[in-house]
Amino acid sequence: MLIVINKITFRSGHFEKVIPLIRDNVKIGMDLNGCIEGHITRCVDNNNEIMVYSRWQSNEDYEAAKKILKKDSRTKKLMFQFLPHVTNYETMVYEILPFSL
């Protein structure tokens, strides 16, 4: 299983413009095969920073989803609208390990 975290920092005062675009994009991703869940969180200490957290069945599912999303016209449109508001975007991917190693 995989956890994917997208840490996004956007320009001050742009939250109201950004959050609907992110919600729409997360909804598209959650409909793809292998996505178990997705959440949008806002930093308590920095109102201009959010994290999108998603959990995937496998790395293969996540990689397949990335390929699909790159070609998806809805995602392209959302990213075109979203990117002018962003100052930093990083993706971190973690494998979930068994509790006992």
C-alpha positions as CSV (number, residue, x, y, z in Angstrom):
1,M,0.0,0.0,0.0
2,L,1.1,3.5,-0.7
3,I,0.6,7.0,0.8
4,V,1.0,10.0,-1.5
5,I,1.2,13.5,-0.1
6,N,1.1,16.6,-2.2
7,K,2.3,19.6,-0.2
8,I,1.0,22.8,-1.9
9,T,1.8,26.4,-0.9
10,F,-0.1,29.1,-2.7
11,R,-0.1,32.9,-2.8
12,S,-1.5,34.7,0.2
13,G,-5.2,35.4,-0.1
14,H,-5.7,32.8,-2.9
15,F,-7.3,30.0,-0.7
16,E,-10.9,30.7,-1.9
17,K,-9.7,30.4,-5.6
18,V,-7.5,27.3,-5.1
19,I,-9.6,25.0,-2.9
20,P,-12.5,24.4,-5.3
21,L,-9.9,23.4,-8.0
22,I,-8.1,21.1,-5.7
23,R,-11.4,19.5,-4.6
24,D,-12.4,18.8,-8.2
25,N,-8.9,17.3,-9.0
26,V,-9.0,15.1,-5.9
27,K,-12.5,13.8,-6.9
28,I,-11.2,12.8,-10.3
29,G,-8.2,11.0,-8.8
30,M,-10.4,9.2,-6.2
31,D,-12.5,7.7,-9.1
32,L,-9.5,5.9,-10.5
33,N,-8.7,2.3,-9.9
34,G,-6.6,1.7,-6.8
35,C,-7.3,4.9,-4.9
36,I,-8.6,3.9,-1.5
37,E,-9.1,7.4,-0.1
38,G,-8.2,11.0,-0.4
39,H,-8.2,14.0,2.0
40,I,-7.4,17.7,1.8
41,T,-5.9,19.3,4.9
42,R,-5.0,22.8,5.7
43,C,-1.9,23.7,7.8
44,V,-2.8,25.2,11.2
45,D,0.3,27.4,11.3
46,N,0.2,28.6,7.6
47,N,-3.1,29.3,5.9
48,N,-1.4,29.3,2.6
49,E,-0.4,25.7,2.8
50,I,-2.4,22.5,2.2
51,M,-1.6,18.9,1.9
52,V,-3.5,16.4,-0.3
53,Y,-3.2,13.0,1.2
54,S,-4.2,9.9,-0.8
55,R,-3.9,6.2,-0.1
56,W,-3.4,3.7,-3.0
57,Q,-3.7,-0.1,-3.2
58,S,-0.2,-0.3,-4.9
59,N,2.5,1.6,-6.5
60,E,1.4,0.1,-9.9
61,D,-2.1,1.6,-9.3
62,Y,-0.6,5.0,-8.5
63,E,1.7,5.0,-11.5
64,A,-1.2,4.0,-13.8
65,A,-3.3,6.8,-12.3
66,K,-0.6,9.4,-12.9
67,K,-0.5,8.4,-16.6
68,I,-4.3,8.6,-16.9
69,L,-4.4,12.0,-15.2
70,K,-1.7,13.5,-17.4
71,K,-3.9,12.8,-20.4
72,D,-7.2,13.7,-18.8
73,S,-8.6,16.9,-20.3
74,R,-10.4,17.8,-17.0
75,T,-7.2,17.5,-15.0
76,K,-5.3,19.6,-17.6
77,K,-7.8,22.4,-17.4
78,L,-7.8,22.3,-13.6
79,M,-4.0,22.5,-13.4
80,F,-4.0,25.4,-15.9
81,Q,-6.3,27.3,-13.6
82,F,-4.5,26.2,-10.5
83,L,-0.8,26.7,-11.2
84,P,-0.8,30.5,-11.3
85,H,-1.8,30.6,-7.6
86,V,1.0,28.1,-6.5
87,T,4.4,29.1,-5.1
88,N,5.5,25.6,-4.2
89,Y,4.3,22.0,-5.1
90,E,6.0,18.9,-3.9
91,T,5.0,15.3,-4.0
92,M,6.1,12.7,-1.5
93,V,5.4,9.0,-1.9
94,Y,5.6,6.5,1.0
95,E,5.2,2.8,1.2
96,I,3.2,1.5,4.1
97,L,5.3,-1.0,6.1
98,P,4.0,-3.8,8.2
99,F,3.7,-3.0,11.8
100,S,6.2,-5.7,12.7
101,L,9.3,-5.8,10.5
